[in-house]
């Protein structure tokens, strides 16, 4: 899978933010100014190909619903 460097960097930053803050997809999407769908795709599909270790850490965090 070929990805631009900016995309790879954004995906890693999103994942690290979610891990560090244990935040919801909605809040992380707002923080990075992307849609919830984009962020979800980033951390569930793209991250798998970019960084498997980070992917596994994100998957361990329970998905929280926003109030």
C-alpha positions as CSV (number, residue, x, y, z in Angstrom):
1,X,0.0,0.0,0.0
2,X,1.5,3.3,-1.1
3,X,0.8,6.3,1.1
4,X,2.0,9.8,1.2
5,X,4.4,10.8,4.0
6,X,1.9,13.4,5.4
7,X,-0.8,10.8,5.6
8,X,1.5,8.3,7.5
9,X,2.5,11.1,9.9
10,X,-1.1,12.1,10.6
11,X,-2.2,8.5,11.2
12,X,0.6,7.9,13.7
13,X,-0.2,11.2,15.5
14,X,-3.9,10.3,15.7
15,X,-3.1,6.9,17.1
16,X,-0.7,8.3,19.7
17,X,-3.2,10.9,20.7
18,X,-5.9,8.3,21.2
19,X,-3.6,6.1,23.3
20,X,-2.2,8.9,25.4
21,X,-5.6,10.5,26.1
22,X,-7.9,7.5,25.9
23,X,-10.3,9.7,24.0
24,X,-13.3,9.0,21.7
25,X,-13.1,8.9,18.0
26,X,-15.3,12.0,17.8
27,X,-13.1,14.1,20.0
28,X,-9.9,12.9,18.3
29,X,-11.5,13.7,14.9
30,X,-12.3,17.2,16.1
31,X,-8.8,17.7,17.4
32,X,-7.2,16.7,14.0
33,X,-9.9,18.4,11.9
34,X,-11.0,15.3,10.0
35,X,-14.3,13.5,9.9
36,X,-15.1,10.6,12.3
37,X,-15.2,8.3,9.3
38,X,-11.7,9.4,8.2
39,X,-10.2,9.0,11.7
40,X,-11.9,5.6,12.1
41,X,-10.4,4.4,8.7
42,X,-7.0,5.8,9.7
43,X,-6.8,3.9,13.0
44,X,-8.5,0.7,11.9
45,X,-7.3,0.1,8.4
46,X,-4.4,2.4,7.5
47,X,-2.5,2.1,10.8
48,X,-2.4,-1.7,10.4
49,X,-0.2,-1.3,7.4
50,X,1.9,1.6,8.8
51,X,2.7,0.5,12.4
52,X,1.4,-2.9,13.7
53,X,2.6,-2.2,17.3
54,X,0.8,1.1,17.5
55,X,-2.3,-0.6,15.8
56,X,-2.4,-3.2,18.6
57,X,-2.2,-0.6,21.3
58,X,-5.1,1.4,19.8
59,X,-7.2,-1.8,19.5
60,X,-6.7,-2.5,23.2
61,X,-8.5,0.8,24.1
62,X,-12.2,0.4,24.5
63,X,-14.2,2.5,22.1
64,X,-16.0,5.1,24.2
65,X,-19.2,6.8,23.1
66,X,-19.4,10.6,23.4
67,X,-22.1,12.0,25.7
